Amino acid sequence: MDQAVRYLTMESEKIFLIQLMGYNDDNKSDIMDGPYIMTSFEDMKKAVQEYYWNDPDSIWESLYWRVELYFSGKNEIKKNEFLSPEYTYIMDKNGEIQYFIHEKLSSNYLKGALGRIAEGQFHSVCPDLNLPVPYQPGDVLVIDCRPYAPGAFYCRLKEVGDDCCGIQCEYVNSEGEIETGALKHGDYFFNHRKVYQYLSPLYKAKIVSKDELDWDDYVKGKRKC
């Protein structure tokens, strides 16, 4: 983790490829703008901030930046090969780094059994987080992981167990039908497999009282739509 942070500002010949990420009409993760190229983290941060100041009316609650870091020095490039990213960073509208991925094709990817265990935590987009929860079957949750999900979603818990798949929830898909998924794996809204989820829903889940939302009425309303 220290290295991932240090690589942002280290003195070397590096390239940042920057893309503004959001969601298309089908609520699937998509590129909204870019790519742009920068060679300095500080310059990139200033450019991102200026981009936001010049367009404050955009729906920034559902937008974020995806940044790939490449080394362009002669020692880093093998002959007749394309450049591969060392790290991919996720950045908010203010230029603050929120998340990183250590790419498998990077030059310093750890090898061996221990290396694979360590790298396994940092080489993919994964919302999995297996922590104890205070929930009970029947609880209705509202989960708002924007900008790392296309909106706020409701789900109702069917089972509450201890393992990673132990919290089963039901939610309404785009056709008004009920689907069931494992909450801790990010399966709490209809197109979760088409979204880059960088945040576990456990961080943003809140219990909704019956006075705030009646689940049966909510489902009926979705079916009418």
Buried (B, 14 or more C-beta within 10 A) or exposed (E): EEEBEEBBEEEEEBBBBBBBBBBEEEBEBBEBBBEBEBEEBEEBBEBBEEBBEEEEEBEBEBBBBBBBBBBEEEEBBEEEEEBBBBBBBBBBBEBEBBBBBBBEEBEEBBEEEEEEEEBEEBBEBBBEBBEEBEBEEEBBBBBEBBBBBBEBBBBBBEEBEEEBBBBBBBBBEEEEEEBEBBBBBBBBBBBBEBBBBBBBBBEBBEEBEEEEEEBEEBBEEBEEE
